[in-house]
Amino acid sequence: MSSAITGYPPAEREDVVEQLHGHTVADPYRWLEDANDLRTKAWSAAQDELVRAYLDALPGRTELRERLTELISAGAVTAPVWRAGRAFFTRREPGQEHAVLYLREPGIPAAAGGRAGAERPLIDPGALDPSGATTLDSWSPSLEGERLAYQLSVGGDEESQLYVLDVATGDSLDGPIDRCRYSPIAWLPGGEELFYVRRLAADLVPDGEEQFHRRVLRHRVGSVEQDVQLDGPGLYDELTYYFDLHASRDGRWLSITATAGTAPRDSFWIVDLLGADEPAARPVLTQQDAVRCAPWVERDGRLYLLTTDRAPRWRLCVADPATPGREHWRELIAEDGDSVLEGIRWLRPADGGTPLLVASRTRHAVAELHLHDAGTGEHRGTVPLPGTGSFTGLSTVDESTVDDRGLVWIGWTDFRTPPSVLVHDVATGELTVAAEAPGAVELPGVHTAQVEYTSLDGETVRMFVVSPVAEPADGGPRPALLTGYGGFSVSNPPYYSPMALAWVRAGGVWAMASLRGGAEEGEQWHRAGMREHKQNTFDDLHAAADRLVSDGWTTPDRLAIFGGSNGGLLVGAALTQRPDAYRAVVCSAPLLDMVRYERFLLGRTWNDEYGSADDPTELGWLLSYSPYHHVRPGVEYPAVLFTVFDSDSRVDPNHARKMCAAMQYATGADPASHPVLLRRETDVGHGARSVSRTVELLLDEAAFLTTQTGLVR
């Protein structure tokens, strides 16, 4: 390549050493934490120039861009949310930068199992902002379907502002209301009032705590100055609480859950909105109960509780909302020893008979759908699904929509299917396609398998392998791309991935491991990969790599790994622990300095997951794997591409800056063949982005990985 790297931009190594709980901790690149330091600006600009010259000269970029664009242009459509016969859903057409929120008015049933009727856009982020920088973060129609609350943010900062519009006219009724990041919405009947969550103003909280201190507010549309704060014992004890809200359809009950940061336990309060002039939140569960719980009052008047209480794979209980204590909970759907209960939808059959519960489960990360008697919990059958896939949504109609009773709307995706919508008729047992992804795309022939392998401690772990051939012997070892996440009780289910399909179409093997720390096998699986057990996550990834090699799919010099966010920590630890096992690494928006991660952005909300450096024992856990602190001089590290986003408001880009500088200094590998590079973007953040920005990011990552592994020469 004409841009072959011979050296890296200089980065001063300062003599910064601290004694922390008996540990000597060096931090020579601490100055790179300050994005406004003139040295950081100059170093970052030099890295920008270096990485662009390298990436732009890589072979195969034209073909990769065309293929990625084609695959992403398949678009997506979501399952409808039903309100009084109106269907609210999103769809992204080929050529659109963002999905558009649509309303479909009532009409006659369509032949494909969907609904015919007038359809019109409600919120089009592309029309609001042709630059593509504005994202629709969330939306919630009122119970009558006449009003819509929605949240927008700009430039990737996820600082959502709340608006309300009139669905019939499109007129704005409220907003913008700021400080609504991660705010749920709970509408009251009539559409005049709602509950939402808003942070306290910055001047009311200590410095550094501006992202915390949320409050639950009762809001009359159009009158933010009259917001009333809901109070109750312990409701605001934790400054890092994230809240969720659910109001009953009759407007009597409000359930509130709160999680301290990302801790795997929920506090729960219930409010009788009609029981007093000034309703207060009544505590039901506290953080000391140490269970997960998702409560809501269903249209049958019962309190439903989806919980890990004595059930790490979750179970469903019911109670009277007037007596919600745990001693009154009655088990309705028991824990299953081999699957995870993830969601419940209440369904009235078409004949108006006994209501059913639609229960979504995952068995080793693969979606299942079951039907239960709502009164007794008795299992009534399963819903046929197309194969190895996952749900992007699940809905049933509300009571006012008689014509569509007995139908289950299923948002569906798998390794070959872009997000689409299926509909199941409970009466006939028929499953039909209600809405396909709108863009036609020629998909490569792929073979998918889920394999079991053994991790270092003997635990059985599973991995999806997507390949162009059925057996490893068909063509011999190939370039392989392995990914995973393994954290925060987040699952990695089968899903449509343009990157994976482009990789397989080029002849490579793509694999995704269900690592401990995730939720693929329930809460125990999560806890087995967090805090003092975090090394299990990394061992699971190493074992997945070894299995791909031993099965003959690939070799270490043709194996790449990819991860983002917590997955960036995953691959950062992997490349420092076993640098000879991987040829190339893409490390995106990563956590890498685990000694100081709590000091930046949302870092302190993650210390229940990782541990805190302020605790002597927990600092030992963190130092045992912290990637930044395990970079060693003279080691021949894999080729590494760090990708970061300057507007990231979750993970500070300083993690990647510091790690990149450390690796560029230390690596014993030839930079011409094993470069260490930092790709930086502005005006985008950790979450949603426009399609064109997504294509360019995937293009650079794919070009880097295909070149390094020999998939494209």
N, C-alpha and C positions, 0 to 999 in steps of 0.2 A: 504494500500500500504506500502511496506517495506521502501519506501523513503518518508513517511509522513513528512511534514515540521513542525518543532517545532519552528523555528526562522529564522531570515534573517541576511545576512552579515551586520556588523555594517557600518553605514555611518554617518560621522560627520555632525552635524547641526551647521553651522556657523551663527554668528549674523550679517548677511548682510541685512540691511534695508535701503531703499532709499525713499526720498520724491520726488514724480514725479507729478507735476502739482496739488499739494494739496492732493495726495493719498499717504498713507503709504504702501509701497510695500516691503514685506519680500521675500528673496530669499536664504534660508538656504543651498541650494545645488548648488550654483553657481560654486563651484569648479569642479563639474561633467561636466561642459561645456568643459573643457580641456581634450581631449582624451589622451594627452601625460603626464598629471599629474600622478605621481607614485601612488597616492591614487586612481585615477580613474582606472588605470590599475589593481590594486589589487582588487578593488571593482568589476570591470567587470569580472575578472577571477573567483571570488567567486560566482558571479551570474551565470556564465557559468556552473560551477560545480553543483550548486543548481538546475538549470532548467533542465540540462541533466539527473540528477538522478531522478527527478520527472517525466519528460516526458517519459523516457525510461521504467519506471515501470508501465505506464498506460495500462489498459486492451484493448484488441481488436486491437492492433497495426498491427499485421500480416494481419488480414482481411482488415483493412483499407488501408494498403499499397497496397495490391493486387488489391483492387477495384479502388483506385485512379490511380494506374498505368494502369489498363485496360482502364479506362475512358479517360485518357490523351493520351493513345496509339491509340485512334481513329484518331489522326493526324489532319491535316488541309490542305486546298488548297485554293488559292486566285483567284479572277477573273483576267483574263489576261490584261496586258497593251499591246496595239497593235502598232507596228511600221513597216510600209511597208510590211505587211503580216506576220511579225514575232510576236509571242506571248511570252511575258515575264511574268512569274508568279512564286509563291513560293508554295512549298509543303513540308509538314513534314510527313514522313513515321513512322510507329511504330518502336520504337527502336532508332530513331534519336533524338539527343539532341536539334537540332535547325532545322528550316525550311531551305530548299535549294532553291536558285534562279535558275530557269530553263529557257531555251529558246526552243521554239517549232517552227521549220521552217514551211513554207507553205506546205500544203498537201491537200488531198481531204477531203471534209466535212465528219465527222464521223456520224454514225447513231444516236448517243446519243445527237447530237447537238453540240458537241465539234469539234475539228479539229484533223485529223490524220496527221502525219508527223514526221520527225526526231526530237527527244527530247533529250536534253543533259543539264547537269548541268553547270551553269556559276560560281556561288559562293556558296561554301559549307563551312559554318563556322566550321563544325565538322572536315572537312579535313584540314582546315587551322590551327585549334587548337584543338587537340583531348581532351584537358582538359575541353572543354566546356565553357571556360571563354570569348571567343571572340564572339561578336554578330554583325550581319548585321543590322545596324541602319536604312539605307535607300538606295535606288537605283533609277537610272533614265537613261533609254536608250535614245540615240540620236534620232532625228526625223527620220533618215533613218534606225535605228535599227542596225547600224554597230559598235557603241561604247556604252559603259556602264560606267556611273559614279556611284560609290558606296562608302559607308562609313562604317567603322568598328570601334568598340571600344572594350576595354579589361577590364575585372574585374569589370564591372558594373559602371564604372565612367562616361560613356556616352560622353567621350572626343573623338568624332568621328574624324577619319582621312580619307581624301578624296583620292580616287584612280580612275583611268580610265583604262579600258582594251579594247582591240580589240575583238569584239564579235566572229569573224570568227576564229581567231587563239588562243585566250585566252592570248595573250601577254599583258604585262603591258605597258601602254603608259604614265602613269603619277602617281605621288604620291609616298609615302604618303605626303599629305599636312595637317598639323596640324591646330588646333584652329578652326575646322569646325563644332563644336557642333551645332546642330539644323540648319544646312545650307540647304536651298533649292537649286535646280539646275534648270537653264533655258538654254536649248541648243539652239544654233543658227543653221540655215540650213547648211548642209555640215559636221557637226560634228567636225569641227576644233576648234570652240570656244564655250564657255559657260559662263554664269554668275553664281556666287556663293557668299556666305557670309562667311567672316572670321573675327575672333576677332583680334584686334590689339595685338601685342606682349606685354607680361607682363611688359617689361621694359619701355614701352611707356605710361602706364596708372598708376594712383595712386594705392597705396597698398589697397587691398580689392576690387578692381574693375576689377580684371583679367577676370571675367566671362562675362563682358559687353563690350561695345565699339565695336560693330560690324560694318563692312564696306561691301558695295556691290562692287564686283570686276568683271571686264571683264577678262577672262582667256583664253589664247591660250594653248591648250592641250600640255603638256610637257615643258611649259615655265613659271613656277610660278614667276620667277624673273621679268617677263615682265607684270605682272598683272597691270591693270589700274583701279584705283578707280573711281567709278561713283559718281558725285557730283550733288547737286541741293539745292535750298533753303529749309532749315529745315531738310534735310535728316538725319543729325546726331545730332540733337538738344537734343535728349533723350539718355542718356548713356545706358538705359535698353531696347532699341528697339530690338524686334525680327522682322526679315524681311521675307516676302514671295515674290517670283518672278515668273512672267509668261511672256514668249516671244511668240509673234505671229508666226505662222507657216511660214510666208513669211519673217521673220526676221526683220521686220520694227519696231514693237512696243514692248517695254518692260514695263510691269506694275509692280510697286513696292508697297507693303503695309507694314506698320510697326505698331506694337503694343507695347506700353510702358509697358514692363512686361506682365502682364495678364489683363491689363485694358480693359474694354469692349468698346473700340473705336479704330478706325483705321485711320492712316494717309495714303494717297494714292498719288503717283506720277506716271506720264506716261512719257516715253522717246521715242522720234522719233529717232531711231538709224540711219536712213538714211537722217535725216534733217540737219545735221551739221557735220563738221569735228570732233568736240568734243561734242558729245551729252550730254545734261544735263537733269536732272530729273525735270519735271514740276509739281509743286504741284497742286493737285485737291481737296483733303480733308486734313484737319489738325485735331489734337487732339481736338481742340475747336469745331469742328463740331459734336463731340460726337455721332457718328454713327458707326456701324460695316459695313464693305464693303469688298467683295471679287471680284476684277475686273480682267478681262482677255479679250484679243482680240481673237475672235473666227475665224474659218476658213472662215466665210462669210464676214470678214472684219469689223464687228461691235464690239464695246466695250460693253461687258456684265458686269453688276454690280448686284451681289447678295447682298442685303443690308437691314439693319434695318431702313433706313431712312423713317420715318413716317410709320413704319411697324415692330413692335416688334417681329412678327412671320415671318419676312423676306418677301421680294418681289424681283422680277427680273426686272431690267431696262436695256435699251440699249441706246447707243449714238454713234456718230461718234468719233473715237479716236482723230481726229484732233481738236474737240471741246468737251472736256470731262467734262466740268463744270456741276454742279448739275442743272443749269438752262436749260441744254440741255437734261437731262435724260428723256426718254420716258418709261412709265411703260409697260412691256410686259406681266408679270404674276403677278397678284395682290396678296396681302396678303390674306390668308384664316383665318377666325376667330377661327378655331378649330384645325388647324394643323400647323406644322412648316416646311417651305421650307428649305431644307438642301443642295441640290446639283442639278446641271444641267449638262447634257451631250448632245452634238450635234449629230444628227443622220441623215445620208442620207439613205432614203428608198432604197430597192433593185432595184426598177424600175428607180431610179435616179430622182424621183419626188421631190415635195416640202419637204425641210428638216424639221425634227421634233426636238423638245426638249424633252429629257427624264428628268423629274423632280422627284427627290426623296423627299419624305415628311415623317414626323412622326406624327401620331395622337395619342396623349397621350403615346408617346415613342414607338409606334408600326409602323413599316415601311409600306409605301405605295409608289407606282410608277405610275406616270401619264405621258401622252403624250400630247404635245402641238404643234400647228403650230408655226414653228420658225419665220415666218414673222409677224403673227398677235397676237400670244400668245393664240389663241383660243384653248380651251380644246378639245382634240381628243379622250380621253378615258383613261382607266386605265389598268395596267398590272396585271394579276392575280398572286397572291403570295401564298405560301403554308399555311400561317396562321400567327400566332402571333410571329413575328420574327424581325430581323434587318439586315441591309446591312453591310457586311465587305468590300465591294468594288462595283464599278459600272463602266462599260466601254463600249465604242462602238469602231468600227474600224476606222482607219484613212482613208483618201480619196483614198490612193493607193491600198487599200484592197477591190477590187470590189466584190469578191466572198462572203464576209461576211457583205455587206451592209444590213441594215435592221434588224440586230441582236443586242440585248442588253444583255450584259454579267453581271450577278448579283452574287456578293459574298453574301452568305446567311448563317445565323445561327439562331437557336431558342433554347428553353430550352432543346430540345431533339436532335438537329441536330448539329454535329460538323461543323466548317466552310467548306462550299462546294460551288459549282458553278452551277448556273442555267443559261439557255439561253432562251431569248424570241424572237420569230420571229414576227415582227410587221405585216408582210403581212398576216400570217395565224392565228395570235393570240395564237399560241402554246407556252407553257412553258415546257421545258424539263430539265432534269438533265444533265449538261455537264461534271461534275466531282464531284464525292462523296469524302468525306474524306477517305483517303486510308485504314484506319484500321477498320476491322469489330469489333463491340463491342455490347454486349448484354445490352441494356438499360432497366432500371426499368420502370414499368408502372407508369406514373405520370399523375396527373390532374393539369391543369393550369387555373387560373382565374385572372382577373384584377378587383379589388374591389375599390370602392370609400369610403373614410372616411372623417371625419371632423376634422380639426386641432383646436388648442386652440382658434384662432381668428375667427373661422367659415369658413375658406378657405377649399374648397374641394381639397383633395389630392388623388392620386391613388397609388395602390400597387399591384404588382404581387405576387400571392401565388401559390407555387408549392408543391403538396402534394401527398402522396400515395393513398389517398381516395378522393372521390368527396365531401363529407360533413364532417364538424367537428364532427358530432355525430357518425360517423363511427369509433368506437374505442376510442372515448373520447379524452381529452386533450393529446397532444403529445409534446415532446421536439421540440422547434422551434428555427430557426436561422434567424435573421432579419438583413438586411444590407441596406446600402444606401451611397450616396456621398454628393449631395447637395452643389455644389460649382463650380466656374469658368466656368459656362455655359456648363458643361459637363453632358450629358444624361446617364442614366442607362437603356439601352434598353434590351429586351429579348436576351439572349445569352447562348451558351453552357458552362456550368460550371461543371467541374468534382466534385468540392466540393459540389455543390447543389445536383447533382444526387446521389453522395455517401450518403449524408445526408438523402435524400428521400428514397433511397433504404433500409436504416437502419430503416425506419419507422417514420422519422421526417418530419417536415414542414419547408420549406425554403421560405422566403419572401424578396422582394426587393421593397423599397418605392421610389417613384419619388418625392424627397424632393425639396422644394424651395431652390434656389441657383443653381440648375441645369438648363438644357435647354429644359426639356421635354415639356414645354408649352411656349417656346420662351424667348425673352430677358427680358420681364417684370417678368417672373417667376424667372429668374436669379437674377434680381435686388431686388426681394422681399426676397432673402435669403443672401444678402451680406451687408457688412458695418454695419450700425446701425440696419439693419433688420436681422442680423445673427441668432438671437434667434428663428426666424420663422423656420429655418432649424431644430433646436433641438426639437422644439415643434412638428413639423411634424413627427419626428421619435418617440417621446413619444406617439403621437396619434396613430401611426401605431402599436406600441406595445400594446396599450390599445385595439385597434380593434381586434388584434389577440386573446387577452384574452377574450374580450366580445363575440366574435363569437364562442368561445369554442375550438379554435385550440390548445391553450396552457394555461399555468398558469405562473405567474411571476417567480416561483421557477424552471421552466423548459424552460425559455426563455433566449437565448443568443443573443448578438449583435456583429457584426464584421464590421470593417472599416479600410481602409488604406489611408495614406497621408491626404488629407482634410477629408476623411472619418475617419481617426484616430482621428482628432480633433472632429469630430461628436460624436464618441462613447466615447471619453474622456470627453466631456461636458455632455453627457447623463449619464454616470456612476456617475459623481459628482452631477448632478442636481437631479437625481432620483435613488439613489443606490438600493432602495427596488424594483424597477421595473424589474431588470435584475439579472439573476443568474450568468452569466459569460460573459466576454468580451474578444475579441481579438482585440488589438489596434496595427496596423501595420504601421511602418514608419510615425509616427504621428507628427503633430504640437500640442504642449501642453502648452508651455510658450508663450502666445500671447503678453506679454510685450516686450520680447527680440527677437522674431522670425526674425525681420528684420536684425539682426546683423550677421546672419549665412547663408552661401551658397547663394541660390537664394532668400532668404527671402524678400529682398527689392523689388523684382518684384511682390510681392503679396499684397502690401499695398493698391492698389486700390480695392482689393477684401475684405480685412478685416478692413482697417484703419491703421493708424500709431500711435505708442506710443509717437511720438514726438509732436503730436497735443493734446491739453488738452481734447477736446471733444471726439476725437477718442480713446484716452486712456481709457476714461470711458466706451466706447463700449466694448473694449477688456477685461478690468478687470471684466466686468459684467458676463463673461462666461469663461475666461481663465482657463482651467482645473487645471493646476498646482497651481493656486492661490485659488482654491476652494476645495482643499483637507482639510478635517477637522478631528481633532483627535477624536477617539472614535466611528466614524461612521462605521457601518458594511457594508463595500463595497463588491461588487460582486467579484468573482474570476476573476483575470485579467492576461492575457498573452500579454506582449509587445513583438513585433518582430521588430528588427532593423537590418540594413545592414551597415557595416562599410564603404563601398565604396559609400554610398548614397551621391550623389553630388547635390541633391535638398533639402531634409529635413535632417537637422543635427540630428544624433542619440542622441545628448545630451538632446533633448526634452524628450525622453522616459527614459533616465537614471535618470533625475531629478524627473520625475513624479513617476517612480518606487520607488525611494528612499523615496519620500514623502509619498506614499501610504503604503509602508512597515512599515514606522514609525507610521503612523496615524491610520491605519485600526483597528477597534474594532472587526473584524471577526476572527475566529479561522483560522490560516494559514494552518492547516491540511485539512480543508474543503474548505476554500476560499483563496487559495494562490494568491500572487501577484508576478509574475515572469517576468524575462527579458530574451528573447531568442535572441542571437546575432550571425550574420554571417559575415564572411570576404569574400573579393573578389567577392562580388555581390553588386548591387546597387538598385536604385529605380525602374528601368525599367526591360527590358528583361533579362531572365536568362535561363539556360539550363533546360531541362525537368527533369533530375534527381534531381537538386536542387529544382525545383518546387514541385516535389513529396514529398521530405523530409520536406519542409516547410508546405505544406498542411497537411501532415500526423501529424506533431506535433500540428498544430492548430486544426485539426479535433479530434485528440485523447483527447486534452484538453477539447474541447467543448462537445464532446459526453459524456465524463466522468462526467463533471460538471452538465449537464442537465439530466443525466440518460438515454441517448439514448444507451449507452453501459455501462454495469456494469460488 
